Amino acid sequence: MLVSSSGLSKVKESIKEKIFFGNEPTAELIAILTVYFVQGILGLARLAVSFFLKDELGLTPAQVSALMGIVALPWIVKPLFGFISDGFPIFGYRRRPYLVLSGIIGAASWVSLATIVHTPVLATAATALGSLSVAVSDVIVDSLVVERARVESQAEAGSLQSLCWGASAFGGLITAYFSGVLLEHFSNRTVFGITASFPLIVSAVAWFIAESPVSKKDESENDHTNLRSIQHQLGQMRQAITQKSIWLPTAFLFIWQATPTAESAFFFFTTNELHFQPEFLGRVRLVTSVASLVGIWIFQRFLKTVPFRVIFGWSTVLSAALGMTMLLLVTHTNRALGIDDHWFSLGDSLILTVMGQIAYMPVLVLAARLCPLGVEATLFALLMSVTNLAGLLSYEFGAVLMHWFGITETNFENLWLLVILTNLSTLLPLPFLNWLPAADSQTETPKNLQPASVPDHEESFVPNMMPELMLRELESEVARD
């Protein structure tokens, strides 16, 4: 019995070290990881949404691009959700009720898509609600990770964030291929119905979050303290964003992210012109998901210490040049070269995704290093909101160009012009490379500000330390630098 007990103890310790990266697998940790995992598996309906908008609602590429921009709105105001969660407890709780609500909202959005949505306006509202659900749950679990990381060593904090990132990435990977396979056998609305069950998992695991209720007295005292904290943080924010060392790189990132995208037009081209089936598009999603991980690994292994200006400069030029290879597919030149449409698209997507991931990795490194002492979480969340706003404009600019060029669900005559213009537009930030920190100063943060003199728990006022799901690993690396 003693031997058996000892063996069981070793197995548990091995699981803790190898699977949970040294973190104790408590019920709360499992609940947190489950929320991140659900965020990943929600990608199961991504292709179904695209086909639904294209085939059932009959939207044009420009309309789809415009709709995708609107759906991104909740991610622009994510810091607001942190303030609401901290400032307005529900039944005395700041975390559990908001997770439960986010799950219910998410399930309702997918159920509505599966049943009552028959117009573009309702589709926009439903998909925006789904986006809101994920954004709120992401804010809440990010805050929980920040709270846990604050009482752990720096190495343990990094391992916890890596674990969360891995849960989300794993969820995305296992659904990437099946997102296409399901559409080969079931309707879009059936896939929506299946997806509706996932947010309810978030509501269920919310009850495992360890949280003590806030008493009326504590709530009143916290409201007063929170008001002082907000005023102090706003003062620090004003001081921070007036520094050239912060707003110039932020402006560069905004320009870099806001260039128009042709993503929606390409989806219509590959499905209506090239007749790619959902199962193959699922394969492409799987390949690009793996390619993203490869890009992250390449950056971490070889490029982490390369100056920002060098990475942004070369990655922008190379991405623009490689993006031009899409002209071969659009003009069917690849067929004359003896390259099948499927293989060309798969290889091109893989290479462009790796390059795109390498190009985007410095964004989070730069954003993290721009944050002065005292407003790290708040300013990081604000910077990420700025880049998300730029992403919204990218979709809207793309929609305008598609409309101007007359690109529709069947007319791709001017798609080659869109390819050239969108790729050339990615070069627009190059004249502003000197807005980025020089090589000798990029490892330094801007002028430090006096930290807020508030209780420790107030640090979670804006808990969005890492809003981008696929890149949680990076923050732990930045923390160790």
PyMOL commands that set and color helices and strands:
alter all, ss='L'
color gray80, all
select helices_A, chain A and resi 2-18+27-56+61-71+73-76+78-87+96-115+120-150+154-176+178-185+188-195+197-208+216-241+244-257+263-273+278-303+308-323+326-330+333-336+341-370+376-404+415-425+430-435+456-461+469-480
alter helices_A, ss='H'
color red, helices_A
deselect
rebuild
show_as cartoon
